[in-house]
Structures are given as structure tokens and as C-alpha cells.
Amino acid sequence: MDAYLQDELYDLLTYCIQKPQSPDFASKKGRVQEIGRELYADGGADALENIFFSIEHRVKDEIDRDAKPYRMWWNSIANEWKY
């Protein structure tokens, strides 16, 4: 499940990073938040950290952009996740 969610998360984040004015930006952001909740339910804050860590590096390597600002989209999921 995590590999599927990781790929989906990558696709959503790269879309949001590259097209912040897109009309479907809010729905993409909502799905990113849903993925975070699914990951947290499955593996806690460690799962969030592990997935986002790999996504950050993949985004940097593949599209040369920074995904770190998007970590805050998961702030409401867990008390230990504060960015």
C-alpha cells in the first residue's frame, strides 16, 4: 500500500508545485491530506516522516524543486508532526 500511496503522493505534489494556480489545486491538496491520514493510521508519524523524506528527495532530483513547504499540509494529522 505504501508504494502506491508514495507514487500517488509524488504525482500530486509535483502537480501542486508546478501548477499552484490550477483550478483543481484544492482537490489535489485534499487528497494529499487524505494520504497523510491513511499513512498515519497505518504506521504513525514515522510513516509520515519516511514517506515525505523520500518524496522530498525525489522531487528535488526529478524536477529540481523543494517539497518541504508542503509538509505543513499534514500538520493537523498528528501532534508530533509540526512543520
C-alpha positions as CSV (number, residue, x, y, z in Angstrom):
1,M,0.0,0.0,0.0
2,D,2.8,2.5,0.9
3,A,4.4,2.2,-2.5
4,Y,1.1,3.0,-4.3
5,L,0.5,5.9,-1.9
6,Q,4.1,7.2,-2.3
7,D,3.7,7.3,-6.1
8,E,0.3,9.0,-5.9
9,L,1.7,11.5,-3.3
10,Y,4.6,12.2,-5.6
11,D,2.3,12.9,-8.6
12,L,0.0,15.1,-6.5
13,L,2.8,17.2,-5.0
14,T,4.7,17.7,-8.3
15,Y,1.4,18.8,-9.8
16,C,0.7,21.2,-7.0
17,I,4.3,22.6,-7.0
18,Q,4.3,23.1,-10.8
19,K,0.7,24.4,-11.1
20,P,-0.2,26.3,-7.9
21,Q,-2.9,28.3,-9.7
22,S,-4.7,25.3,-11.1
23,P,-8.4,25.1,-10.6
24,D,-8.1,21.7,-9.1
25,F,-5.4,22.6,-6.7
26,A,-7.7,22.4,-3.7
27,S,-8.8,18.9,-4.6
28,K,-5.2,17.7,-5.1
29,K,-4.3,19.2,-1.7
30,G,-7.2,17.5,-0.1
31,R,-6.0,14.1,-1.5
32,V,-2.5,14.8,-0.2
33,Q,-4.1,15.3,3.3
34,E,-6.1,12.1,2.9
35,I,-3.0,10.1,2.0
36,G,-1.3,11.5,5.1
37,R,-4.2,10.3,7.3
38,E,-4.0,6.9,5.7
39,L,-0.3,6.7,6.3
40,Y,-0.6,7.8,9.9
41,A,-3.3,5.3,10.6
42,D,-1.1,2.6,9.2
43,G,2.3,3.5,10.6
44,G,2.1,6.6,12.8
45,A,4.3,9.7,12.5
46,D,7.2,7.5,11.5
47,A,5.4,6.5,8.3
48,L,4.7,10.2,7.5
49,E,8.3,11.1,8.0
50,N,9.7,8.2,6.0
51,I,7.4,8.8,3.0
52,F,7.9,12.5,3.0
53,F,11.6,12.2,3.3
54,S,11.8,10.1,0.2
55,I,9.3,12.3,-1.7
56,E,11.4,15.4,-0.9
57,H,14.5,13.9,-2.4
58,R,12.6,12.5,-5.4
59,V,11.1,15.9,-6.1
60,K,14.4,17.6,-5.8
61,D,16.1,15.1,-8.1
62,E,13.4,14.9,-10.7
63,I,12.0,18.4,-11.0
64,D,14.6,20.4,-9.0
65,R,12.0,21.9,-6.7
66,D,11.6,22.0,-2.9
67,A,8.7,19.9,-1.4
68,K,9.4,20.9,2.2
69,P,6.8,23.7,2.3
70,Y,4.1,21.2,1.6
71,R,4.9,19.2,4.8
72,M,2.6,21.6,6.7
73,W,-0.4,20.1,4.9
74,W,-0.1,17.2,7.3
75,N,0.1,19.4,10.5
76,S,-3.4,18.6,11.6
77,I,-2.9,14.8,11.4
78,A,-0.6,14.2,14.4
79,N,0.5,16.2,17.4
80,E,4.1,15.1,16.7
81,W,4.0,16.4,13.1
82,K,4.6,20.1,13.3
83,Y,6.1,21.9,10.3
